[in-house]
Amino acid sequence: RIMKAKGIDNYLRLAKTIKQDYPETEFHVVGAMEEDYQSVIEDLNKSGTIIYHGSVQEIRFIYEQVQAVILPSYHEGLSNVLLEAASTGRVIIASHISGCKETFIEGESGFGFNPHDFNDMMNSVKKFIQISLENKERMGLKGRDYVEKHFDRRLIIQNYIKTIEEVL
């Protein structure tokens, strides 16, 4: 969802700033607008600063186009977006907040940054940009492995059943 609490303002600022030094970098934006960002998003899309996809039913096609997923959110439950991204082998770049930081291993499958800290976020993104494609792919595979081992729904259901049986 496109909203202030998800960090869209910093993400759009990041896209403008990074594109100055790395013009070949693409910044995709996906989701319905829950707040009044229509004109800003349209302008940045027309200028080529971002690629806006709107609401998407089949998100895997977006994941196939990107190497990393950036979520500069200020608060989250456990982020489904980051779990999905990691499961597709994408590197995670996200706020160091509960709900995001659990979805990756710092420096191995993603990079974190302090929420509301634009420079920290920018440094994490630049760190990602500067690593080799081989290392990006390796990080993505580590992220997929991590998510499979820790967030597989079957494991979670088994743990629920075990806990219920212990209580009964």
Disulfide bonds with the S-S distance in Angstrom:
none
